[in-house]
Amino acid sequence: MMKQFSLVFSVLLACYNRVNSQELKHITNEDEVNAPASEAWELYRNLGISELVAQELKNVIQRLDVLEGDGGVGTVIKVTFVPGNSSYTEKITVMDDQKRVKVTKGLEGDCLAIGCSVQIIQFGIIEKSQNSSIIKSIVSYAVKKEFQAKDPKPNIQAVEAILQASKKYLE
């Protein structure tokens, strides 16, 4: 069911962003965590995960600024990486407490700076048992036609670092 939801959700987002769903590429990662889904979701919803990552990954993240909003839909967050690196700005577009899904849309930086037209990051929390859950991330992106030969990709190491920091925190 989660796969169907993810596919439908990606297609809807692609339509919203005026991107043909067949143009979107997806990078998916799943990681099991020994924590109830409700606890994992509480961390991921709003600004909890952003604040944890800024605190735990000081060797990568110089600062985190909330440019707009309070952590709900419409919130704009700017992550500035350590000197020598760039920044990434994203907007929270979906926060679904029932389905435990959070979606952000990249506004600038990361692969948007090197040839992507769209970057969408989705985190979902799937209940596995009473005391364990799966954190699923889907990074969807589209490459501008003039950059297709260079095949730019989002920095998935950042998403993987988020998953590992949250796993460490929750366990």
N, C-alpha and C positions, 0 to 999 in steps of 0.2 A: 504494500500500500504506500509506503514512504517513497519507493521508486516512482510510482505513478504520480504521486503528489509532486515530487521533484521535477519530473519531466513536464507536467502540466504547468507548474509554477514557472519554470524556465521559459516555456513557450509564451506564457502570458507576459512575463517580464520583457521578453524580446519584442513582443508586439508593442508593449508600452514604450519601449526605447527605440522603436522603429528599426528594429534589426530583424532580418529574416532568421527564424529559429534554426534553420539549417546552417547558417553562418556562425552560430555560436559554438564555441568549443568548450568542453567541460573537463575540469580536473577534480576528481572526487577522492576524498579520504575519509576513512572511518576509523575511530579509535575507541576501544572499550574502556570504560572507567568504572572503578569500584565505588560507585556512589549512586544513590537514587536519582532518577531522571528529574525529580522536582528540585533537588539541590543543584544539579548541573544546570538546569534551566535558570534558576535564580541567579547563578553566576553570569550566564550568557545574556540574559535580558538586560535592557538598559545599558548602563555604562560599566557594570561590574567587570566584565572581561577586559575592557579597554584599560581600566585602572589597574587591574592585576598585571596585565602584560607590560604596561609602562613601568610598574614597580619591579617586576621580575626580570625584565630584559633591558636593564640599564646599559648594558654593553652594546645594544642595538638601537634603542630608542632614547633620544635626547629629551624629548618632551611630548606631551599630549595636550592638545588644546581643544576644548569644546567651543566651537565658534558660534553655534546656534543650538537652542533646544535644551531639554532636560534629560535626555537619554531615551526618549520615545521616538516614534516615527517623526521624521523631519529633522532630527538632530544631525548636525554636521560636526565631524571630528577631524582634526588635522594631527597627523603623527609626523613629527620631525625626527629623522634618524640621526645617529651620531655624525659628527662632522665628517665631511667627505662623501656623505650620502645625500639623498634627496628627501622629499617629504611626500606624504600621501594623504589626500583628503577624501573622505567618504561621507555619504548621507544614509542614515537609516531609513529604509523605505517600507519595510514590513516588520511588524513585531506581533506574532500570533501566539498568545499564551496557551490557547487550547492545543494547537499543533506543535508548540514549542519550536517555532521557526523564527529566525531573525535574518533579515536580508539587508545588505548594504550595497549601495551603488557608488562606485568610484567616481569622483569628480575631477581629480587631477593627480598626477604622479603615477608611480609603478608603471604598468604596461601602457597606460594612457599617454605617457610621455614618450614612448618609443614606437608608437604605431597602432595601438589598439583603439577602437572607437567606443567600446563598452567594456566595463569590468564590473561584475556582480559577484558578491560573496554571500553565500547562504550557509548559515549554521543551523543544524537541526539536532534536537536531543530526542533519542529513541529509547524508550523504556525496554530493557532486556529482562530484568527481574526486579524484585523489590529493592535489592541493594546494588544493582548495576545498570548501566546505561551505555549507549553508544553516542558519541559525539560525531556527527557527520558534517563535513564541510564540502561545499561544491563551489568551485571558482569557475564562473562562466565568463567568457570573453569573446570579442569579435575583433578581427584584424582588418584595418583599412586596406582596401585593394592595393594601393600603391606600396604598402609595406609587407604584403603577403610573401614575397620572396625571402625577406629577412626573418619571417616567422617569429615575431615577438611573443613573449609569454609573460603572464603575471609571475610575480615572485612568490612561488608556493612555499618557499622556506619560511616566510613570515607566517603563513597560515599554519604550517606544521609546528612552528614555535608556539603559536597561540594554543594549539591543541595540547602540546606537551606541558606548558605552564598551567593550563587549566586542570590537566590530569594530576599533576603534582599537588596542586592546591586542594583538589577535591578528595584525594586519597590520603 
